[in-house]
Amino acid sequence: MEILQKISDSLLTLKEKKPLVHHITNYVTVNDCANITLAIGASPVMADDIGEVAEMVSFASALVLNIGTLNSRNIESMMAVGKKAREKGIAIVFDPVGVGATALRTATAKKIIQEVGPSVIRGNMSEIKIIAGLDAGIKGVDSVADEAGGETVARQLSQKLGCVIAITGKQDIIAAGERVCRIDNGHAILSQVTGTGCMATSLIACYCGATGDCFTGAAAGVMTMGMAGEIAQQSLQAGEGVGTFRMRLFDAVWAMTPELITKGGRISNA
Protein backbone atom coordinates (compact mmCIF):
# COMPACT_ATOMS: atom_id res chain seq x y z
CA MET A 1 0.00 0.00 0.00
CA GLU A 2 1.24 3.48 -0.89
CA ILE A 3 0.87 4.90 2.64
CA LEU A 4 2.88 2.01 4.14
CA GLN A 5 5.73 2.71 1.71
CA LYS A 6 5.58 6.40 2.60
CA ILE A 7 5.82 5.55 6.30
CA SER A 8 8.78 3.28 5.61
CA ASP A 9 10.51 5.98 3.57
CA SER A 10 9.82 8.60 6.23
CA LEU A 11 11.79 6.62 8.80
CA LEU A 12 14.85 6.81 6.55
CA THR A 13 14.32 10.54 6.11
CA LEU A 14 14.00 11.01 9.87
CA LYS A 15 17.24 9.16 10.59
CA GLU A 16 19.05 11.17 7.93
CA LYS A 17 17.76 14.59 9.01
CA LYS A 18 17.71 14.05 12.81
CA PRO A 19 15.15 16.84 13.36
CA LEU A 20 15.19 18.93 16.52
CA VAL A 21 11.86 18.53 18.34
CA HIS A 22 10.96 21.13 20.96
CA HIS A 23 8.70 19.88 23.74
CA ILE A 24 6.64 21.59 26.37
CA THR A 25 5.25 18.47 27.93
CA ASN A 26 4.24 17.17 31.31
CA TYR A 27 6.68 16.39 34.10
CA VAL A 28 5.33 12.84 34.54
CA THR A 29 6.57 11.75 31.10
CA VAL A 30 9.14 14.34 30.05
CA ASN A 31 12.10 11.98 30.37
CA ASP A 32 10.35 9.24 28.41
CA CYS A 33 9.44 11.70 25.66
CA ALA A 34 13.04 12.87 25.40
CA ASN A 35 14.35 9.31 25.27
CA ILE A 36 11.81 8.08 22.71
CA THR A 37 12.77 11.04 20.52
CA LEU A 38 16.42 10.01 20.75
CA ALA A 39 15.53 6.34 20.17
CA ILE A 40 13.84 7.02 16.83
CA GLY A 41 16.78 9.15 15.68
CA ALA A 42 15.68 12.73 16.35
CA SER A 43 16.93 15.27 18.89
CA PRO A 44 14.83 16.55 21.81
CA VAL A 45 14.86 19.87 23.62
CA MET A 46 12.57 20.39 26.60
CA ALA A 47 12.84 24.15 27.24
CA ASP A 48 9.73 25.63 28.85
CA ASP A 49 10.67 28.98 30.37
CA ILE A 50 8.90 31.99 28.86
CA GLY A 51 12.25 33.75 28.59
CA GLU A 52 13.64 31.36 25.98
CA VAL A 53 10.90 29.29 24.35
CA ALA A 54 10.32 31.56 21.34
CA GLU A 55 14.03 31.70 20.60
CA MET A 56 14.53 27.96 21.11
CA VAL A 57 11.69 26.83 18.88
CA SER A 58 13.15 28.91 16.05
CA PHE A 59 15.84 26.24 15.71
CA ALA A 60 13.37 23.33 15.76
CA SER A 61 11.64 21.35 13.04
CA ALA A 62 8.61 20.46 15.16
CA LEU A 63 6.93 21.43 18.42
CA VAL A 64 5.05 19.27 20.94
CA LEU A 65 2.51 20.89 23.27
CA ASN A 66 1.19 18.56 25.99
CA ILE A 67 -1.20 19.73 28.74
CA GLY A 68 -0.75 16.76 31.07
CA THR A 69 0.50 18.81 34.03
CA LEU A 70 -0.88 22.29 33.59
CA ASN A 71 0.08 25.40 35.50
CA SER A 72 -0.13 29.12 34.77
CA ARG A 73 3.58 29.30 33.92
CA ASN A 74 3.59 26.58 31.25
CA ILE A 75 0.31 27.75 29.76
CA GLU A 76 1.93 31.13 29.09
CA SER A 77 4.96 29.43 27.59
CA MET A 78 2.82 27.15 25.40
CA MET A 79 0.94 30.08 23.93
CA ALA A 80 4.13 32.04 23.22
CA VAL A 81 6.04 29.14 21.70
CA GLY A 82 3.02 27.93 19.73
CA LYS A 83 2.48 31.31 18.10
CA LYS A 84 6.18 31.58 17.22
CA ALA A 85 6.17 28.09 15.71
CA ARG A 86 3.09 28.90 13.65
CA GLU A 87 4.70 32.13 12.46
CA LYS A 88 7.74 30.17 11.28
CA GLY A 89 5.77 27.33 9.67
CA ILE A 90 6.98 24.71 12.16
CA ALA A 91 4.82 21.59 12.61
CA ILE A 92 2.89 21.72 15.91
CA VAL A 93 1.62 18.50 17.51
CA PHE A 94 -0.89 19.03 20.31
CA ASP A 95 -1.70 16.41 22.95
CA PRO A 96 -4.83 17.49 24.90
CA VAL A 97 -4.23 15.18 27.86
CA GLY A 98 -7.31 14.90 30.06
CA VAL A 99 -9.28 17.61 28.29
CA GLY A 100 -12.75 17.63 29.79
CA ALA A 101 -11.57 16.55 33.23
CA THR A 102 -11.42 20.13 34.53
CA ALA A 103 -12.47 23.57 33.34
CA LEU A 104 -8.81 24.67 33.16
CA ARG A 105 -7.83 21.84 30.82
CA THR A 106 -10.80 22.40 28.58
CA ALA A 107 -10.26 26.15 28.37
CA THR A 108 -6.53 25.74 27.72
CA ALA A 109 -7.08 23.18 24.97
CA LYS A 110 -9.64 25.44 23.32
CA LYS A 111 -7.25 28.41 23.49
CA ILE A 112 -4.36 26.45 21.97
CA ILE A 113 -6.55 25.16 19.15
CA GLN A 114 -8.04 28.59 18.39
CA GLU A 115 -4.96 30.79 18.81
CA VAL A 116 -2.09 28.48 17.92
CA GLY A 117 -3.68 26.21 15.32
CA PRO A 118 -1.95 22.82 15.69
CA SER A 119 -0.85 20.82 12.65
CA VAL A 120 -1.79 17.55 14.38
CA ILE A 121 -3.98 16.78 17.40
CA ARG A 122 -3.38 13.35 18.95
CA GLY A 123 -5.63 12.06 21.68
CA ASN A 124 -7.64 9.13 22.91
CA MET A 125 -11.27 8.74 21.92
CA SER A 126 -12.64 10.67 24.92
CA GLU A 127 -10.29 13.61 24.36
CA ILE A 128 -11.05 13.88 20.65
CA LYS A 129 -14.81 13.58 21.18
CA ILE A 130 -14.70 16.33 23.82
CA ILE A 131 -12.76 18.61 21.48
CA ALA A 132 -15.38 17.86 18.85
CA GLY A 133 -18.10 18.98 21.28
CA LEU A 134 -19.53 15.51 21.86
CA ASP A 135 -20.44 13.78 25.11
CA ALA A 136 -17.60 11.49 26.16
CA GLY A 137 -16.50 9.64 29.25
CA ILE A 138 -13.25 10.54 30.97
CA LYS A 139 -11.72 9.40 34.23
CA GLY A 140 -8.80 11.56 35.33
CA VAL A 141 -6.73 11.65 32.16
CA ASP A 142 -7.89 8.25 30.88
CA SER A 143 -10.48 7.52 28.23
CA VAL A 144 -13.60 5.58 29.04
CA ALA A 145 -15.43 6.43 25.80
CA ASP A 146 -16.29 3.71 23.35
CA GLU A 147 -14.89 3.82 19.83
CA ALA A 148 -18.23 4.06 18.01
CA GLY A 149 -18.19 6.63 15.24
CA GLY A 150 -14.48 7.37 15.59
CA GLU A 151 -13.86 7.58 11.87
CA THR A 152 -16.66 10.12 11.38
CA VAL A 153 -15.56 12.17 14.39
CA ALA A 154 -11.96 12.27 13.18
CA ARG A 155 -12.91 13.23 9.62
CA GLN A 156 -15.35 15.96 10.62
CA LEU A 157 -13.06 17.45 13.25
CA SER A 158 -10.15 17.45 10.83
CA GLN A 159 -12.23 19.34 8.29
CA LYS A 160 -13.48 21.80 10.90
CA LEU A 161 -10.05 22.59 12.37
CA GLY A 162 -7.96 22.20 9.22
CA CYS A 163 -5.48 19.84 10.84
CA VAL A 164 -4.67 16.15 11.09
CA ILE A 165 -6.56 14.25 13.81
CA ALA A 166 -5.00 11.12 15.30
CA ILE A 167 -7.14 8.99 17.63
CA THR A 168 -5.21 6.28 19.43
CA GLY A 169 -6.83 3.27 21.04
CA LYS A 170 -7.59 -0.37 20.28
CA GLN A 171 -7.63 0.66 16.63
CA ASP A 172 -5.98 3.92 15.65
CA ILE A 173 -7.59 6.41 13.27
CA ILE A 174 -5.75 9.12 11.33
CA ALA A 175 -7.74 11.74 9.40
CA ALA A 176 -6.83 14.66 7.19
CA GLY A 177 -10.01 16.00 5.63
CA GLU A 178 -11.61 13.22 3.62
CA ARG A 179 -8.46 11.12 3.80
CA VAL A 180 -8.73 8.57 6.61
CA CYS A 181 -6.72 5.48 7.53
CA ARG A 182 -6.87 2.90 10.29
CA ILE A 183 -3.89 1.28 11.99
CA ASP A 184 -4.16 -2.10 13.70
CA ASN A 185 -0.72 -2.37 15.30
CA GLY A 186 -0.30 -2.32 19.08
CA HIS A 187 -0.99 -4.32 22.23
CA ALA A 188 -3.20 -3.74 25.27
CA ILE A 189 -0.15 -3.68 27.57
CA LEU A 190 0.71 -0.24 26.18
CA SER A 191 -2.18 1.17 28.22
CA GLN A 192 -0.60 -0.18 31.42
CA VAL A 193 2.53 1.98 31.13
CA THR A 194 2.28 5.69 31.89
CA GLY A 195 3.27 7.93 29.02
CA THR A 196 2.86 5.75 25.96
CA GLY A 197 0.37 8.23 24.52
CA CYS A 198 2.74 11.12 25.21
CA MET A 199 5.56 9.17 23.58
CA ALA A 200 3.41 8.50 20.52
CA THR A 201 2.87 12.26 20.26
CA SER A 202 6.64 12.80 20.36
CA LEU A 203 7.15 10.22 17.61
CA ILE A 204 4.53 11.95 15.46
CA ALA A 205 6.41 15.23 15.88
CA CYS A 206 9.70 13.55 14.95
CA TYR A 207 8.25 12.29 11.67
CA CYS A 208 6.42 15.53 10.89
CA GLY A 209 9.56 17.54 11.55
CA ALA A 210 11.59 15.35 9.23
CA THR A 211 9.17 15.12 6.32
CA GLY A 212 6.77 18.06 6.51
CA ASP A 213 3.94 15.62 5.70
CA CYS A 214 1.71 15.65 8.76
CA PHE A 215 -0.74 12.97 7.62
CA THR A 216 2.02 10.46 6.93
CA GLY A 217 3.90 11.69 9.99
CA ALA A 218 0.93 11.06 12.25
CA ALA A 219 0.42 7.59 10.82
CA ALA A 220 4.14 6.83 11.08
CA GLY A 221 4.40 7.91 14.70
CA VAL A 222 1.34 5.95 15.77
CA MET A 223 2.40 2.86 13.81
CA THR A 224 5.92 2.97 15.20
CA MET A 225 4.62 3.01 18.78
CA GLY A 226 2.15 0.22 18.03
CA MET A 227 4.71 -2.01 16.36
CA ALA A 228 7.26 -1.37 19.12
CA GLY A 229 4.61 -2.37 21.66
CA GLU A 230 4.01 -5.63 19.83
CA ILE A 231 7.72 -6.42 19.59
CA ALA A 232 8.35 -5.58 23.25
CA GLN A 233 5.39 -7.64 24.45
CA GLN A 234 6.38 -10.65 22.34
CA SER A 235 9.84 -10.62 23.91
CA LEU A 236 8.55 -10.99 27.48
CA GLN A 237 9.40 -14.18 29.33
CA ALA A 238 7.60 -15.79 32.27
CA GLY A 239 7.79 -13.52 35.30
CA GLU A 240 8.54 -10.38 33.27
CA GLY A 241 6.00 -7.54 33.32
CA VAL A 242 5.48 -3.88 32.63
CA GLY A 243 8.91 -2.80 33.88
CA THR A 244 10.72 -5.03 31.43
CA PHE A 245 8.19 -4.16 28.75
CA ARG A 246 8.87 -0.44 29.17
CA MET A 247 12.61 -0.97 28.75
CA ARG A 248 12.13 -3.13 25.68
CA LEU A 249 9.70 -0.64 24.19
CA PHE A 250 12.55 1.86 23.89
CA ASP A 251 14.80 -0.84 22.43
CA ALA A 252 12.16 -1.71 19.84
CA VAL A 253 11.79 1.92 18.74
CA TRP A 254 15.58 2.27 18.57
CA ALA A 255 15.81 -0.89 16.41
CA MET A 256 12.89 -0.01 14.11
CA THR A 257 13.75 -0.23 10.41
CA PRO A 258 11.94 0.50 7.14
CA GLU A 259 11.96 -3.24 6.47
CA LEU A 260 10.20 -4.00 9.76
CA ILE A 261 7.57 -1.37 8.99
CA THR A 262 6.95 -2.73 5.50
CA LYS A 263 6.65 -6.28 6.84
CA GLY A 264 4.70 -5.66 10.03
CA GLY A 265 2.69 -2.47 9.51
CA ARG A 266 -1.07 -3.03 9.40
CA ILE A 267 -2.80 -0.04 7.87
CA SER A 268 -5.89 0.35 5.74
CA ASN A 269 -7.85 3.15 4.12
CA ALA A 270 -11.15 3.81 5.85
C-alpha positions as CSV (number, residue, x, y, z in Angstrom):
1,M,0.0,0.0,0.0
2,E,1.2,3.5,-0.9
3,I,0.9,4.9,2.6
4,L,2.9,2.0,4.1
5,Q,5.7,2.7,1.7
6,K,5.6,6.4,2.6
7,I,5.8,5.5,6.3
8,S,8.8,3.3,5.6
9,D,10.5,6.0,3.6
10,S,9.8,8.6,6.2
11,L,11.8,6.6,8.8
12,L,14.8,6.8,6.5
13,T,14.3,10.5,6.1
14,L,14.0,11.0,9.9
15,K,17.2,9.2,10.6
16,E,19.1,11.2,7.9
17,K,17.8,14.6,9.0
18,K,17.7,14.0,12.8
19,P,15.2,16.8,13.4
20,L,15.2,18.9,16.5
21,V,11.9,18.5,18.3
22,H,11.0,21.1,21.0
23,H,8.7,19.9,23.7
24,I,6.6,21.6,26.4
25,T,5.2,18.5,27.9
26,N,4.2,17.2,31.3
27,Y,6.7,16.4,34.1
28,V,5.3,12.8,34.5
29,T,6.6,11.8,31.1
30,V,9.1,14.3,30.0
31,N,12.1,12.0,30.4
32,D,10.4,9.2,28.4
33,C,9.4,11.7,25.7
34,A,13.0,12.9,25.4
35,N,14.3,9.3,25.3
36,I,11.8,8.1,22.7
37,T,12.8,11.0,20.5
38,L,16.4,10.0,20.7
39,A,15.5,6.3,20.2
40,I,13.8,7.0,16.8
41,G,16.8,9.2,15.7
42,A,15.7,12.7,16.4
43,S,16.9,15.3,18.9
44,P,14.8,16.6,21.8
45,V,14.9,19.9,23.6
46,M,12.6,20.4,26.6
47,A,12.8,24.2,27.2
48,D,9.7,25.6,28.9
49,D,10.7,29.0,30.4
50,I,8.9,32.0,28.9
51,G,12.3,33.7,28.6
52,E,13.6,31.4,26.0
53,V,10.9,29.3,24.3
54,A,10.3,31.6,21.3
55,E,14.0,31.7,20.6
56,M,14.5,28.0,21.1
57,V,11.7,26.8,18.9
58,S,13.1,28.9,16.0
59,F,15.8,26.2,15.7
60,A,13.4,23.3,15.8
61,S,11.6,21.3,13.0
62,A,8.6,20.5,15.2
63,L,6.9,21.4,18.4
64,V,5.1,19.3,20.9
65,L,2.5,20.9,23.3
66,N,1.2,18.6,26.0
67,I,-1.2,19.7,28.7
68,G,-0.8,16.8,31.1
69,T,0.5,18.8,34.0
70,L,-0.9,22.3,33.6
71,N,0.1,25.4,35.5
72,S,-0.1,29.1,34.8
73,R,3.6,29.3,33.9
74,N,3.6,26.6,31.3
75,I,0.3,27.8,29.8
76,E,1.9,31.1,29.1
77,S,5.0,29.4,27.6
78,M,2.8,27.1,25.4
79,M,0.9,30.1,23.9
80,A,4.1,32.0,23.2
81,V,6.0,29.1,21.7
82,G,3.0,27.9,19.7
83,K,2.5,31.3,18.1
84,K,6.2,31.6,17.2
85,A,6.2,28.1,15.7
86,R,3.1,28.9,13.6
87,E,4.7,32.1,12.5
88,K,7.7,30.2,11.3
89,G,5.8,27.3,9.7
90,I,7.0,24.7,12.2
91,A,4.8,21.6,12.6
92,I,2.9,21.7,15.9
93,V,1.6,18.5,17.5
94,F,-0.9,19.0,20.3
95,D,-1.7,16.4,22.9
96,P,-4.8,17.5,24.9
97,V,-4.2,15.2,27.9
98,G,-7.3,14.9,30.1
99,V,-9.3,17.6,28.3
100,G,-12.8,17.6,29.8
101,A,-11.6,16.6,33.2
102,T,-11.4,20.1,34.5
103,A,-12.5,23.6,33.3
104,L,-8.8,24.7,33.2
105,R,-7.8,21.8,30.8
106,T,-10.8,22.4,28.6
107,A,-10.3,26.2,28.4
108,T,-6.5,25.7,27.7
109,A,-7.1,23.2,25.0
110,K,-9.6,25.4,23.3
111,K,-7.3,28.4,23.5
112,I,-4.4,26.4,22.0
113,I,-6.6,25.2,19.2
114,Q,-8.0,28.6,18.4
115,E,-5.0,30.8,18.8
116,V,-2.1,28.5,17.9
117,G,-3.7,26.2,15.3
118,P,-2.0,22.8,15.7
119,S,-0.8,20.8,12.7
120,V,-1.8,17.5,14.4
121,I,-4.0,16.8,17.4
122,R,-3.4,13.4,18.9
123,G,-5.6,12.1,21.7
124,N,-7.6,9.1,22.9
125,M,-11.3,8.7,21.9
126,S,-12.6,10.7,24.9
127,E,-10.3,13.6,24.4
128,I,-11.0,13.9,20.7
129,K,-14.8,13.6,21.2
130,I,-14.7,16.3,23.8
131,I,-12.8,18.6,21.5
132,A,-15.4,17.9,18.8
133,G,-18.1,19.0,21.3
134,L,-19.5,15.5,21.9
135,D,-20.4,13.8,25.1
136,A,-17.6,11.5,26.2
137,G,-16.5,9.6,29.3
138,I,-13.2,10.5,31.0
139,K,-11.7,9.4,34.2
140,G,-8.8,11.6,35.3
141,V,-6.7,11.7,32.2
142,D,-7.9,8.2,30.9
143,S,-10.5,7.5,28.2
144,V,-13.6,5.6,29.0
145,A,-15.4,6.4,25.8
146,D,-16.3,3.7,23.3
147,E,-14.9,3.8,19.8
148,A,-18.2,4.1,18.0
149,G,-18.2,6.6,15.2
150,G,-14.5,7.4,15.6
151,E,-13.9,7.6,11.9
152,T,-16.7,10.1,11.4
153,V,-15.6,12.2,14.4
154,A,-12.0,12.3,13.2
155,R,-12.9,13.2,9.6
156,Q,-15.4,16.0,10.6
157,L,-13.1,17.4,13.3
158,S,-10.2,17.5,10.8
159,Q,-12.2,19.3,8.3
160,K,-13.5,21.8,10.9
161,L,-10.1,22.6,12.4
162,G,-8.0,22.2,9.2
163,C,-5.5,19.8,10.8
164,V,-4.7,16.2,11.1
165,I,-6.6,14.3,13.8
166,A,-5.0,11.1,15.3
167,I,-7.1,9.0,17.6
168,T,-5.2,6.3,19.4
169,G,-6.8,3.3,21.0
170,K,-7.6,-0.4,20.3
171,Q,-7.6,0.7,16.6
172,D,-6.0,3.9,15.7
173,I,-7.6,6.4,13.3
174,I,-5.8,9.1,11.3
175,A,-7.7,11.7,9.4
176,A,-6.8,14.7,7.2
177,G,-10.0,16.0,5.6
178,E,-11.6,13.2,3.6
179,R,-8.5,11.1,3.8
180,V,-8.7,8.6,6.6
181,C,-6.7,5.5,7.5
182,R,-6.9,2.9,10.3
183,I,-3.9,1.3,12.0
184,D,-4.2,-2.1,13.7
185,N,-0.7,-2.4,15.3
186,G,-0.3,-2.3,19.1
187,H,-1.0,-4.3,22.2
188,A,-3.2,-3.7,25.3
189,I,-0.2,-3.7,27.6
190,L,0.7,-0.2,26.2
191,S,-2.2,1.2,28.2
192,Q,-0.6,-0.2,31.4
193,V,2.5,2.0,31.1
194,T,2.3,5.7,31.9
195,G,3.3,7.9,29.0
196,T,2.9,5.7,26.0
197,G,0.4,8.2,24.5
198,C,2.7,11.1,25.2
199,M,5.6,9.2,23.6
200,A,3.4,8.5,20.5
201,T,2.9,12.3,20.3
202,S,6.6,12.8,20.4
203,L,7.1,10.2,17.6
204,I,4.5,12.0,15.5
205,A,6.4,15.2,15.9
206,C,9.7,13.6,14.9
207,Y,8.3,12.3,11.7
208,C,6.4,15.5,10.9
209,G,9.6,17.5,11.6
210,A,11.6,15.4,9.2
211,T,9.2,15.1,6.3
212,G,6.8,18.1,6.5
213,D,3.9,15.6,5.7
214,C,1.7,15.6,8.8
215,F,-0.7,13.0,7.6
216,T,2.0,10.5,6.9
217,G,3.9,11.7,10.0
218,A,0.9,11.1,12.3
219,A,0.4,7.6,10.8
220,A,4.1,6.8,11.1
221,G,4.4,7.9,14.7
222,V,1.3,5.9,15.8
223,M,2.4,2.9,13.8
224,T,5.9,3.0,15.2
225,M,4.6,3.0,18.8
226,G,2.1,0.2,18.0
227,M,4.7,-2.0,16.4
228,A,7.3,-1.4,19.1
229,G,4.6,-2.4,21.7
230,E,4.0,-5.6,19.8
231,I,7.7,-6.4,19.6
232,A,8.3,-5.6,23.3
233,Q,5.4,-7.6,24.4
234,Q,6.4,-10.7,22.3
235,S,9.8,-10.6,23.9
236,L,8.5,-11.0,27.5
237,Q,9.4,-14.2,29.3
238,A,7.6,-15.8,32.3
239,G,7.8,-13.5,35.3
240,E,8.5,-10.4,33.3
241,G,6.0,-7.5,33.3
242,V,5.5,-3.9,32.6
243,G,8.9,-2.8,33.9
244,T,10.7,-5.0,31.4
245,F,8.2,-4.2,28.7
246,R,8.9,-0.4,29.2
247,M,12.6,-1.0,28.8
248,R,12.1,-3.1,25.7
249,L,9.7,-0.6,24.2
250,F,12.6,1.9,23.9
251,D,14.8,-0.8,22.4
252,A,12.2,-1.7,19.8
253,V,11.8,1.9,18.7
254,W,15.6,2.3,18.6
255,A,15.8,-0.9,16.4
256,M,12.9,0.0,14.1
257,T,13.7,-0.2,10.4
258,P,11.9,0.5,7.1
259,E,12.0,-3.2,6.5
260,L,10.2,-4.0,9.8
261,I,7.6,-1.4,9.0
262,T,7.0,-2.7,5.5
263,K,6.7,-6.3,6.8
264,G,4.7,-5.7,10.0
265,G,2.7,-2.5,9.5
266,R,-1.1,-3.0,9.4
267,I,-2.8,0.0,7.9
268,S,-5.9,0.3,5.7
269,N,-7.8,3.1,4.1
270,A,-11.1,3.8,5.8
